[in-house]
Amino acid sequence: MFVGRDREKALLNSIACEEGSQFVAVYGRRRVGKTMLIRESFGYSFTFQHAGLAKGSLSDQLYAFADSLRDAGLEGFDTPRSWLEAFSLLKSLIRASRDERKVIFIDELSWMDTPRSNMLVALESFWNGWASARRDVVLVVCASATSWMLDNVIHNKGGLYNRLTAQIHLEPFTLAECEHLCMARGVALNRHQLLEGYMVLGGVPYYWNQLQRGKSLPQSIDAMFFERDAPLAWEYDYLFASLFRNPGPHLSIVEGLARRGCGMTRDEVAQAAGVANSGTLTKQLGELESCGFVRRYAAYGKKSHGALYQLVDNFVLFHRKFVQEAKGDERFWTNLTNSPRRNAWCGLAFERVCLEHVPQIKRALGIAGVQTSVCSWSCRADDERGINGSQIDLLIDRKDQVINVCEMKFATDLYALSKAGEEAIRHKVHDFQVLTSTRSAMHVTLVTPYGLRQNAHAGTFQSVVTADDLFA
């Protein structure tokens, strides 16, 4: 079932009605709903549509392209021997079409770009030398290999430079969009369950579509990951193999980052992954970041130097921590309910969900229109200076000279701040003020599912953001 994506659908619908030929690129991580968005937006009606083959050779790709041309109605031709021939045949198909707007949809374009195939050269020739000169062609290209799309299409420095008329980066769903999807499918979950589902699945619509009506969330997760022939049991392996031709180095980086919940510097990533700290590592980290697996962020007071990298993909982290260790227990997640291991995971996973919903946190604080920078901060203990050693995972540094220090605490009821918790927060604020010499006012903000229990220590927080605010 297709829900949401109203803004993206409106953009594609307007493009279909524009005068002149249009060249659109849609990109985003695997399973985020790119193909479905395009099909729904154009009413499943295309002059020509084709999808590249995941592991196909050049000859395989050309044969499949020719087969798609035949499906579209082109007859009387031999299988092309090059991409230039293939796109020449596509021109013939377009010339013969009676469609008012010739909508050409090429899915998984990156898979068609096999080594030394010159596919991009042929695409450039097709668009620059022919299609752009017409007034009736809408070319839509799509790929899950986000880094490939950025390098070769979006930021192409050759013949496709500045040729796109529109681009859509399809982001994962927010909590609110996941709630809308579940309601449309008749999957009855309350907001606490939706929050926990997001902690497991992230905002990938395909994964949410696996939830089963009539089952509790733990039962659904068992069915999706842990039962025999579970549909997502092997998704982790397919995920990286579909995005990168040689996924080994990327997996090593992911494995290294997964060993620490907070961020790592480049040097630490290289050491944890067992790779050289080189330009290759820069490229691979950039590719993981563009695909949404890794978050790159600056520490307070720093820009690019000293940037930290953190593995933030909820699905990947859940799969690594639990699925790979389940050892045949088909009720693994249900049996783990209220265990210390699961409770510890909930705390870290909730922090990641908050980091993915900073705009919602800002809106709840009434600062949606205020210019801000989002960063983290940490320091080591220094007895001589009275520094305790602190880590703050989310700082919202505001233009109006206020810094929100966000404490993200998962709880199944109202969160009660203890005396020790109050002291820990005061130590953090003290360390930050001493070491940064900030002149901004420090507002400690609690982000927690159900709100704050009033007690002697509750006054530590200047503001409280709840799960309902994250769904806004």
C-alpha positions as a printed Julia matrix, in Angstrom:
472×3 Matrix{Float64}:
  0.0     0.0     0.0
  1.34    3.42   -0.95
  0.88    6.28    1.5
  2.65    9.56    2.1
  5.22   11.21   -0.18
  2.71   13.95   -1.04
  5.39   16.55   -1.72
  7.4    14.24   -3.99
  4.29   13.09   -5.86
  3.23   16.69   -6.42
  6.65   17.51   -7.84
  6.6    14.57  -10.24
  3.03   15.38  -11.3
  4.01   18.97  -12.04
  7.01   17.78  -14.05
  4.75   15.59  -16.16
  2.75   18.69  -17.11
  5.7    21.01  -17.78
  6.44   22.16  -21.29
  9.66   20.86  -22.79
 11.6    17.72  -22.03
 12.43   16.93  -18.4
 15.29   14.94  -16.84
 14.63   13.78  -13.26
 16.84   11.8   -10.88
 15.37    9.99   -7.86
 17.74    8.47   -5.32
 17.69    7.05   -1.82
 18.62    3.94    0.11
 17.37    0.46   -0.79
 13.74   -0.31    0.14
 12.82    3.33    0.77
 10.12    3.31   -1.94
 11.67    5.03   -4.97
 10.22    2.7    -7.61
  6.77    2.74   -6.02
  6.8     6.54   -5.84
  7.58    6.86   -9.55
  5.02    4.25  -10.59
  2.28    5.78   -8.45
  3.07    9.31   -9.61
  2.83    8.4   -13.29
 -0.12    6.04  -12.88
  1.95    3.0   -13.9
  1.88    4.33  -17.47
  5.24    4.61  -19.24
  6.28    4.78  -22.84
  9.28    2.72  -21.79
 10.41    1.26  -18.49
 13.44   -0.81  -17.64
 15.39   -1.95  -14.57
 19.1    -2.75  -14.55
 20.29   -6.21  -13.51
 21.99   -6.45  -10.12
 24.86   -8.71  -11.19
 24.55   -8.68  -14.96
 27.44   -8.42  -17.39
 27.38   -5.9   -20.24
 25.86   -8.46  -22.6
 23.25   -9.4   -19.98
 22.33   -5.75  -19.45
 21.98   -5.09  -23.2
 19.87   -8.21  -23.69
 17.55   -7.16  -20.85
 17.3    -3.62  -22.26
 16.36   -5.03  -25.67
 13.74   -7.22  -24.03
 12.23   -4.13  -22.36
 12.14   -2.38  -25.74
 10.21   -5.33  -27.19
  7.8    -5.24  -24.23
  7.21   -1.57  -25.03
  6.27   -2.43  -28.62
  9.46   -1.98  -30.65
  9.91   -4.72  -33.24
 12.31   -5.86  -35.93
 15.73   -5.26  -34.4
 18.68   -7.27  -33.2
 19.98   -7.13  -29.64
 22.3    -4.1   -29.48
 26.03   -4.62  -29.04
 26.68   -1.34  -27.22
 24.82    1.23  -25.18
 25.01    3.72  -28.03
 23.07    1.23  -30.17
 20.66    0.56  -27.29
 19.78    4.22  -26.8
 19.46    4.66  -30.57
 16.78    1.98  -30.46
 15.11    3.84  -27.6
 14.94    6.9   -29.85
 13.15    4.8   -32.47
 10.63    3.65  -29.89
  9.97    7.25  -28.78
  9.57    8.48  -32.36
  6.96    5.78  -33.02
  5.03    6.41  -29.79
  1.67    8.17  -29.9
  1.86    9.14  -26.21
  1.46   12.86  -25.69
  4.24   12.81  -23.09
  6.88   10.11  -23.57
  7.71    9.04  -20.03
 10.91    6.98  -19.89
 11.62    5.28  -16.56
 15.01    3.62  -16.03
 15.32    1.96  -12.63
 18.59    0.92  -10.94
 20.63    2.86  -13.46
 23.85    2.21  -11.54
 23.62   -1.53  -12.19
 23.69   -0.85  -15.93
 27.03    0.96  -15.59
 29.25   -2.11  -15.78
 33.04   -1.63  -16.12
 34.12   -0.15  -19.49
 30.55   -0.24  -20.8
 30.36    3.5   -21.64
 26.76    3.51  -20.52
 27.0     7.07  -19.2
 28.48    8.24  -22.52
 25.46    6.81  -24.32
 23.06    8.36  -21.8
 24.72   11.75  -22.27
 24.43   11.42  -26.04
 20.76   10.41  -25.78
 19.81   13.33  -23.56
 22.11   16.13  -24.72
 22.08   15.35  -28.41
 18.48   14.3   -28.87
 15.89   14.13  -26.05
 16.55   17.6   -24.59
 15.89   19.12  -28.02
 12.37   17.67  -28.06
  9.43   18.99  -26.07
  7.73   15.74  -25.06
 10.25   13.48  -23.25
 10.24   12.92  -19.49
 13.31   10.88  -18.52
 13.25    9.56  -14.94
 16.3     7.69  -13.66
 16.54    6.01  -10.3
 19.08    4.05   -8.23
 19.61    2.78   -4.7
 23.38    3.29   -4.95
 23.09    6.82   -3.65
 26.81    7.59   -3.85
 26.89    6.46   -7.5
 23.93    8.71   -8.32
 25.56   11.68   -6.62
 28.9    11.17   -8.36
 27.67   10.26  -11.82
 24.31   12.0   -12.26
 23.6    14.66   -9.63
 27.12   16.11   -9.5
 28.34   14.86  -12.87
 31.29   16.97  -14.07
 31.08   15.77  -17.68
 28.36   15.76  -20.3
 25.52   15.53  -17.77
 26.71   18.54  -15.79
 23.74   20.73  -14.83
 21.41   18.8   -17.12
 18.88   17.67  -14.52
 15.66   19.62  -14.37
 14.74   18.09  -10.97
 16.12   15.74   -8.35
 14.47   13.96   -5.45
 16.35   12.51   -2.5
 13.8    10.14   -1.03
 14.32   10.07    2.73
 13.12    7.36    5.13
  9.74    7.91    6.75
  9.41    9.87    9.98
  7.54    8.44   12.96
  4.39   10.25   11.86
  4.59    8.76    8.37
  5.12    5.26    9.79
  2.04    5.76   11.96
  0.06    6.81    8.87
  1.25    3.71    6.99
  0.24    1.37    9.83
 -3.2     2.98   10.1
 -3.73    2.64    6.34
 -2.8    -1.06    6.51
 -4.94   -1.75    9.56
 -1.96   -2.62   11.77
 -3.02   -1.6    15.28
 -0.06   -0.24   17.26
 -0.01    2.46   19.92
  2.64    5.15   19.82
  4.95    3.42   22.26
  4.9     0.34   20.03
  5.42    2.49   16.94
  8.41    4.1    18.64
  9.89    0.68   19.42
  9.17   -0.43   15.86
 11.11    2.59   14.59
 13.98    1.68   16.9
 14.13   -1.7    15.11
 13.2    -0.85   11.51
 14.07    2.81   11.09
 11.86    4.64    8.62
 12.11    2.22    5.68
  8.56    1.67    4.31
  9.31   -1.8     2.91
 10.2    -3.08    6.38
  7.06   -1.55    7.91
  4.98   -3.24    5.25
  6.15   -6.59    6.68
  4.28   -5.99    9.95
  1.34   -8.37   10.21
 -2.21   -7.47   11.23
 -3.46   -9.17   14.36
  0.02   -9.71   15.82
  1.71   -7.82   18.61
  4.88   -5.93   17.74
  7.18   -8.57   19.33
  5.33  -11.31   17.42
  5.73   -9.4    14.16
  9.44   -8.82   14.77
  9.92  -12.52   15.49
  8.12  -13.34   12.22
 10.2   -10.82   10.26
 13.63  -11.69   11.63
 13.77  -14.88   13.69
 11.31  -17.47   12.42
 12.29  -20.05    9.82
 12.46  -18.38    6.37
 11.9   -14.96    7.95
 11.7   -12.35    5.13
 14.32  -10.0     6.64
 16.73  -12.57    8.05
 19.2   -12.08    5.16
 18.4    -8.49    4.3
 21.6    -7.24    5.95
 23.78   -9.11    3.44
 21.69   -8.13    0.43
 21.55   -4.51    1.55
 25.25   -3.76    1.08
 25.74   -6.09   -1.89
 23.04   -4.18   -3.78
 24.65   -0.8    -3.11
 28.36   -1.42   -3.61
 30.18   -3.51   -6.18
 32.77   -4.44   -3.58
 30.95   -4.18   -0.24
 33.71   -5.76    1.87
 35.44   -2.51    2.9
 32.14   -0.82    3.66
 31.08   -3.74    5.85
 34.4    -3.55    7.71
 33.75    0.12    8.47
 30.19   -0.64    9.58
 31.42   -3.44   11.83
 34.03   -1.13   13.33
 31.58    1.7    13.97
 29.06   -0.72   15.49
 31.43   -1.49   18.35
 30.88    1.96   19.81
 27.52    3.67   20.17
 28.94    7.19   20.09
 30.94    8.68   17.24
 34.49    7.95   16.15
 37.13   10.12   14.55
 38.61    9.08   11.2
 41.68    7.69   12.95
 39.49    5.62   15.27
 37.36    4.36   12.36
 40.48    3.29   10.46
 41.82    1.44   13.52
 38.49   -0.23   14.33
 37.93   -1.31   10.7
 41.54   -2.4    10.16
 42.01   -0.14    7.11
 44.39    2.64    6.15
 43.45    6.23    6.98
 43.56    7.35    3.36
 41.55    8.95    0.6
 39.9     5.58    0.01
 38.53    5.65    3.56
 37.23    9.17    2.94
 35.38    7.98   -0.16
 33.92    4.93    1.58
 32.76    6.94    4.6
 31.17    9.45    2.22
 29.35    6.64    0.43
 28.02    5.21    3.69
 26.94    8.69    4.74
 25.15    9.39    1.45
 23.26    6.09    1.79
 22.11    7.04    5.3
 24.01    4.41    7.27
 26.5     6.78    8.86
 26.03   10.2    10.42
 28.89   12.67   10.12
 28.7    15.49   12.6
 30.9    18.13   14.12
 31.83   18.46   17.77
 30.89   21.78   19.34
 33.22   24.58   18.27
 34.62   22.65   15.32
 33.65   22.59   11.68
 35.17   19.92    9.44
 38.31   19.24   11.45
 37.7    16.6    14.08
 34.39   15.45   12.59
 32.9    12.33   14.12
 31.26    9.38   12.38
 28.47    7.36   13.94
 26.55    4.32   12.7
 22.9     5.39   12.92
 20.91    2.98   10.76
 18.45    1.34   13.16
 17.87   -1.73   11.0
 21.6    -2.42   10.57
 22.32   -1.98   14.27
 19.41   -4.22   15.3
 20.43   -6.89   12.82
 24.03   -6.88   14.02
 23.18   -6.9    17.7
 20.38   -9.46   17.74
 19.64  -11.27   14.47
 23.16  -12.52   13.95
 23.18  -13.97   17.49
 19.67  -15.44   17.78
 20.87  -19.02   17.1
 17.57  -20.47   15.93
 15.28  -19.12   18.67
 12.09  -18.37   16.71
 10.61  -16.4    19.64
 13.83  -14.56   20.37
 12.43  -11.02   20.59
  9.35  -11.99   22.6
 11.52  -13.96   25.03
 13.85  -10.98   25.43
 11.07   -8.74   26.8
 12.13   -6.79   29.94
 15.6    -8.32   29.93
 18.59   -6.13   30.9
 20.06   -6.63   27.42
 16.94   -5.38   25.68
 16.51   -2.48   28.12
 20.09   -1.33   27.49
 19.47   -1.48   23.74
 16.28    0.58   24.14
 18.22    3.46   25.66
 20.71    3.71   22.79
 18.1     3.07   20.09
 15.84    5.8    21.48
 18.74    8.27   21.27
 19.13    7.45   17.57
 15.43    8.01   16.94
 15.72   11.43   18.6
 18.71   12.31   16.41
 16.58   11.46   13.37
 13.8    13.79   14.57
 15.67   16.97   15.47
 13.24   19.12   13.39
 10.37   17.75   15.49
 12.31   18.49   18.71
 12.93   22.05   17.54
  9.26   22.47   16.69
  8.25   21.26   20.15
 10.66   23.78   21.71
  9.14   26.58   19.63
 12.4    27.27   17.78
 11.6    25.81   14.35
 12.31   29.19   12.75
 15.47   29.95   14.72
 18.82   29.38   13.0
 20.61   26.55   14.8
 23.52   24.2    14.53
 23.27   20.64   15.83
 26.37   19.07   17.32
 27.77   16.91   20.09
 30.46   17.49   22.68
 32.68   15.45   24.96
 35.67   15.93   27.2
 38.01   13.85   29.34
 38.38   14.18   33.08
 40.89   16.73   34.33
 41.22   16.8    38.11
 43.4    19.89   38.13
 40.68   21.95   36.43
 37.79   20.28   38.22
 36.55   18.6    35.03
 34.63   15.37   35.59
 34.63   14.09   32.0
 31.39   14.39   30.06
 29.58   13.47   26.88
 26.6    15.31   25.38
 25.11   13.57   22.34
 22.79   16.38   21.23
 23.4    20.1    21.55
 21.17   22.59   19.74
 23.19   25.81   19.51
 20.75   28.63   18.75
 21.29   32.01   17.12
 19.37   33.63   20.01
 22.25   32.79   22.39
 20.68   29.74   23.98
 22.05   26.2    23.87
 19.66   23.31   24.47
 21.47   20.44   26.16
 19.29   17.46   25.25
 19.1    14.54   27.65
 17.45   11.64   25.78
 16.02    9.08   28.21
 13.93    6.06   27.25
 11.27    5.09   29.79
  8.02    3.14   29.84
  6.4     5.66   32.2
  7.02    9.2    33.39
 10.77    9.71   33.72
 11.9    10.37   37.29
 15.21   12.21   37.65
 17.23   10.95   40.59
 19.66   12.92   42.76
 22.57   11.16   41.02
 21.07   12.0    37.63
 20.72   15.66   38.58
 24.34   15.77   39.69
 25.5    14.13   36.45
 23.66   16.76   34.39
 25.11   19.6    36.46
 28.59   18.16   35.95
 28.02   18.07   32.18
 26.87   21.68   32.07
 29.76   22.78   34.29
 32.34   20.98   32.16
 30.9    22.45   28.98
 30.82   26.01   30.31
 34.35   25.86   31.69
 35.97   24.3    28.61
 34.07   26.23   25.92
 33.77   29.59   27.72
 30.33   29.91   26.16
 28.28   33.0    26.89
 25.03   31.36   25.81
 22.35   30.41   28.31
 22.22   26.67   28.96
 18.75   25.12   28.79
 18.66   21.45   29.78
 15.96   19.68   27.75
 14.56   16.24   28.51
 13.44   14.09   25.57
 11.53   11.06   26.86
  8.47    9.07   25.71
  5.93    9.99   28.41
  7.15   13.13   30.1
  8.68   14.08   33.45
  7.62   12.99   36.91
  7.6    15.93   39.25
  9.97   15.49   42.21
 12.67   17.44   44.03
 15.03   17.17   41.04
 12.62   17.88   38.16
 13.5    21.58   38.12
 16.82   20.7    36.46
 14.96   20.62   33.12
 13.85   23.86   31.48
 11.77   22.0    28.88
 10.42   18.53   28.14
  9.81   16.9    24.74
  7.68   13.73   24.6
  7.12   10.97   22.07
  3.92   12.7    20.95
  6.08   15.68   19.95
  8.3    13.38   17.89
  5.19   12.28   15.97
  4.24   15.87   15.1
